[in-house]
Amino acid sequence: MTTGGPIVIFCTQSDVEANVVRGLLETHGVEANLVSDLPHAVFPLSINGLGEVRLSVREEQVETAKQLIADYSNEIATKVDKLRDRFDALETSLGYQFRDKGLLELSLTHRSRAHEDASDDIADNESLEFLGDAVLGLIISDRLFREFPEYDEGRKSKAKALLVSAPTLAQVGEQLGLGLYLLLGRGEEKTGGRQKPSLIADTFEAVLAAVYLDGGVEAADAFIERHFRGALEDVRAKRPFSASVTDYKSSLQEWLQSHDRSLPVYALVSTKGPDHRKLFEVEVSIGGQTIGLGEGRSKKEAEQVAASRALEVLQDEPM
């Protein structure tokens, strides 16, 4: 037998349980590779034949790995139970119980988490984001068509743009507490990924897609009704309903003028992502100093986010 070859030391039908065990091993200096057969399942399944997730280590680390797993078996079980409780709490917040828990897990898995997995067998939620964007657009368009027959095409388009904008989705996602449940890579975690509006907005779309795939269009429609009814009523009453309808650029300019400060200058810093979900990053400078950065699905949206962050910074300055 070749010394040092990979040997499977742990099998489960749960991606989450496998990652808990892998984290334990790596904390103690044991490098573990993860290989997944089939569908991603959040918790161990009682049904056989659905595939499994396997952890392997180098031959010389097998005994150490097995001993660590044995020593920390109670802690592993406790962490998995806590994750189960967390996902139960999220389903309560969403108002939807998943039949396929793996879809919920996938919808929360950011690409940073998937990219850190050496086996390349962990999927991320980007495909679900793409589908969720389409599902959201269809359902919101249908709602506007049925509920606002007096609106012409232009008014319906404007209302739809506000309802499906990234700031609105981020606001809804924050109300649901999605940031608490994101499955992030270590780097994204360190840079505050759980609080990034653009990331929360994308995750909301992914969760919607998961609801659609799990329960069909009726479930997705009920999900949107539950979480967008207030916004739709605000549209009816012509009230502002989210960050997307607040003109932070005008507010920033007014604040600067009232404090005898230079006017803001906006600059596009970068664009990233495929054409169907392009993300723009814009910075706003005042007197040559960068005050705020913002991301959005259009330059205008990114400028509004940057302006809102600049306002927060300026208003927090000591007088």
PyMOL commands that set and color helices and strands:
alter all, ss='L'
color gray80, all
select helices_A, chain A and resi 15-27+59-71+73-94+101-107+111-115+126-147+153-163+166-176+178-181+186-190+193-195+197-237+243-245+248-258+275-277+299-316
alter helices_A, ss='H'
color red, helices_A
select strands_A, chain A and resi 6-12+33-36+53-58+265-272+279-286+289-296
alter strands_A, ss='S'
color yellow, strands_A
deselect
rebuild
show_as cartoon
